[in-house]
Every structure is written in C-alpha cells, then in structure tokens.
Amino acid sequence: MPSLKTRIASLALETPLLTASGTFGFGDEYASLMRLEGLGGLVVKTLTLKPRSGNPPPRLVETPAGMLNAIGLQNPGLKHFLKAELPHLQNRNIPLIISIAGDTEEEYVALAEALDRQTGIAALELNLSCPNVKKGGILFGTDVVILESLVSKVRSVWNKPLIAKLTPNVTAVADLARAAATGGADILSAINTLRGMVIDVATGRPLLGNRFGGLSGPAVRPVAVKMIYEIFEATKLPLIGMGGIMNTDDALQFIMAGATAVAVGTANFVEPQTIPQIAAGLNDYLEKAGLESLHELVGVAHD
Ligand SMILES: Cc1cc2nc3c(=O)[nH]c(=O)nc-3n(C[C@H](O)[C@H](O)[C@H](O)COP(=O)(O)O)c2cc1C
C-alpha cells in the first residue's frame, strides 16, 4: 500500500499537502471542513506583532487564470492570536505552522521568541515579502545580506523547524535560497505572489486600493515550477512548492521539480475540497505507478 506520509526536515506530516498562508485564515473560516481528509499541515495567515487593518479596498481582482490581491497582511496581532486563536488551533491535532512578518528584524525576532515559548506549534514560516523599514523599504526577501541576517537572528531564538518563504520578485532566486540556507533555515518554501497591477479603464485609475497587488493562481504556476527546479539545484534544503496548484498533476509537477511538500492557496477559494481531492489523486498515482512513497518522485525532472 502506498503512503502519503512525508518527512520534511524534522517535520512528520500525514500527507505532503499544506494550506498556503493567507488563503485559509486561522482555520476557523474552514472549521466545518477542518477534518479535511488529506491535509498534512495548516499554515496560518501571516501574523505581525501589532494588529494590522490591511490595505484600502478594493483588495482583490480576478485576472486571466489567476487573481491579484492586496490584502496588506490584515491580522489581529500577536496578543490576540495567543489568546483567541492559538488555543483552538492547538486542539486540531494537525501540524501547525505559523507565518510571521515584521517591519524590522527586531519585530520578527520578538514574534519568534514569543512563539517559541508556546506549545503545539510545529514550525515557523518567515514571510519575506515585506519591506525592511530600517533599510529604506527593501524587501527582506530580495537582498541576500538582509535575508541571511534576518534568518540567522530568528534561528537563534527559534528552536523548531524554520521555513523561509522566498519571493519570486527577484532576478536570481537561487542566490536568495542559498542566503536563507546559510542563515540557518531548515526548509524553503516558494513562491509567494508575483507583483502586478490592473488598471480600470473606465476611471483610468489603478483598480486595487493599494495600486499594486500579488498575482497568484494557475497564471503563476510555470514560473513557480521553474523556481522550485532552480532552488532544488541551488541548495540541499527540502522544499515546499506552491503557486497555482489546482489538481493532482499540478502538485506532481512541483514534486518532480524538487518539492518534498506542496501548498495550495488560491484553489481553496475556487474549490474548498481541492486538498482532499489532490490527496486521493496522489494515492491513485502512486498505486498505478507501483511506488511506495512520493519521496521516490522528488526531483525526478532533473538530469
Ligand atoms: C488572498 C491571498 C492572501 C495571501 N496572504 C498571504 C500571507 O498572509 N502570507 C504569505 O506568506 N502569503 C500570502 N499569500 C500568498 C500565498 O500563500 C501563496 O504563496 C501564493 O498565493 C501562491 O500560491 P497559489 O497560487 O496556490 O495561491 C496570499 C495569497 C492570496 C491569494
């Protein structure tokens, strides 16, 4: 019998299927579906130290084969999260991965320190698509020096698996992957959204309140698969692949490019049963191919 059980760094998952941060809230919106057959881990929406109300509306617009969002990291902040969200998440009996972000290194470190004192958190994911206000607003994830420094500072206060989530908005993603590895990340995830914009021709103005947004969904998949392929060749770290995964074949592409696990984001809005459907599909694939485990397929697309 094939098995979807997956080990990624020291994380043991029942399946390689995770939720992508920001597309599953803190799990409560999907509470009635939370016994999702096949969900290997829950990555919650990015948490910041202080509450954030996010960007002005409109925040979402559909695009060809995708969507553009500019939510702006709306979240209730650490204090509320610890009191009102973490207790129900700890009881779900599913590996919990907390995504964090900040305006400064100190904010990321403060979050990691506070979360390290809690029980029931399996891993931290660093959302690196945020401006570093002390460095003139350069995104943490776009500069090798800034990225390595941040990862190593968080590493020094966080004792469990550390995931660095890379942004695709760079020239050479392999360089950033190596910087995160040198800083001490255990796992890399990619991709976050691609920057884009839509103009409303009726008004002649940007359609999103924030002008720019992040593109996700099937439109970004070929870019994401290529980046996973490149990162796999650049580092020895295990990878979580995401970007436009809608079905089993899409998930397999990421695994064959080098991902050990995958995350599903935009597809959850289209069909909340996407993850169970992919889990069933992966099982079928293994059975038909006569394979015991998906680990046998990781990176097979490489020479
Ligand atoms: C509405 C929305 C909100 C998102 N919020 C976050 C977030 O809070 N933190 C984060 O790291 N990524 C966030 N993302 C990016 C996703 O986690 C994922 O990296 C990206 O959408 C690509 O995967 P997909 O095409 O399957 O959605 C968000 C994406 C969407 C569509």
The ligand as an SDF file (V2000), in Angstrom:
LIG
                    3D

 31 33  0  0  0  0  0  0  0  0999 V2000
   -5.7490   36.2950   -0.7680 C   0  0  0  0  0  0  0  0  0  0  0  0
   -4.3240   35.8900   -0.5420 C   0  0  0  0  0  0  0  0  0  0  0  0
   -3.6930   36.2090    0.6580 C   0  0  0  0  0  0  0  0  0  0  0  0
   -2.3790   35.8270    0.8920 C   0  0  0  0  0  0  0  0  0  0  0  0
   -1.7990   36.1360    2.0890 N   0  0  0  0  0  0  0  0  0  0  0  0
   -0.5410   35.7070    2.3530 C   0  0  0  0  0  0  0  0  0  0  0  0
    0.0320   35.9060    3.6320 C   0  0  0  0  0  0  0  0  0  0  0  0
   -0.6020   36.4480    4.5640 O   0  0  0  0  0  0  0  0  0  0  0  0
    1.3090   35.4710    3.8200 N   0  0  0  0  0  0  0  0  0  0  0  0
    2.0230   34.8270    2.8590 C   0  0  0  0  0  0  0  0  0  0  0  0
    3.1810   34.4270    3.1090 O   0  0  0  0  0  0  0  0  0  0  0  0
    1.4840   34.5880    1.6390 N   0  0  0  0  0  0  0  0  0  0  0  0
    0.2350   35.0080    1.3720 C   0  0  0  0  0  0  0  0  0  0  0  0
   -0.3270   34.7380    0.1520 N   0  0  0  0  0  0  0  0  0  0  0  0
    0.4600   34.0020   -0.8680 C   0  0  0  0  0  0  0  0  0  0  0  0
    0.1280   32.5080   -0.8650 C   0  0  0  0  0  0  0  0  0  0  0  0
    0.4450   31.9210    0.3830 O   0  0  0  0  0  0  0  0  0  0  0  0
    0.9050   31.7760   -1.9770 C   0  0  0  0  0  0  0  0  0  0  0  0
    2.2910   31.9040   -1.7350 O   0  0  0  0  0  0  0  0  0  0  0  0
    0.5870   32.3070   -3.3690 C   0  0  0  0  0  0  0  0  0  0  0  0
   -0.7440   32.7420   -3.4650 O   0  0  0  0  0  0  0  0  0  0  0  0
    0.8530   31.2670   -4.4740 C   0  0  0  0  0  0  0  0  0  0  0  0
    0.0570   30.1140   -4.3060 O   0  0  0  0  0  0  0  0  0  0  0  0
   -1.4110   29.9090   -5.0100 P   0  0  0  0  0  0  0  0  0  0  0  0
   -1.2360   30.2940   -6.4490 O   0  0  0  0  0  0  0  0  0  0  0  0
   -1.7480   28.4830   -4.7870 O   0  0  0  0  0  0  0  0  0  0  0  0
   -2.3450   30.8420   -4.3070 O   0  0  0  0  0  0  0  0  0  0  0  0
   -1.6540   35.1100   -0.1060 C   0  0  0  0  0  0  0  0  0  0  0  0
   -2.2880   34.7870   -1.3180 C   0  0  0  0  0  0  0  0  0  0  0  0
   -3.6040   35.1490   -1.5380 C   0  0  0  0  0  0  0  0  0  0  0  0
   -4.2440   34.7540   -2.8500 C   0  0  0  0  0  0  0  0  0  0  0  0
  1  2  1  0
  2  3  1  0
  2 30  2  0
  3  4  2  0
  4  5  1  0
  4 28  1  0
  5  6  2  0
  6  7  1  0
  6 13  1  0
  7  8  2  0
  7  9  1  0
  9 10  1  0
 10 11  2  0
 10 12  1  0
 12 13  2  0
 13 14  1  0
 14 15  1  0
 14 28  1  0
 15 16  1  0
 16 17  1  0
 16 18  1  0
 18 19  1  0
 18 20  1  0
 20 21  1  0
 20 22  1  0
 22 23  1  0
 23 24  1  0
 24 25  2  0
 24 26  1  0
 24 27  1  0
 28 29  2  0
 29 30  1  0
 30 31  1  0
M  END
$$$$
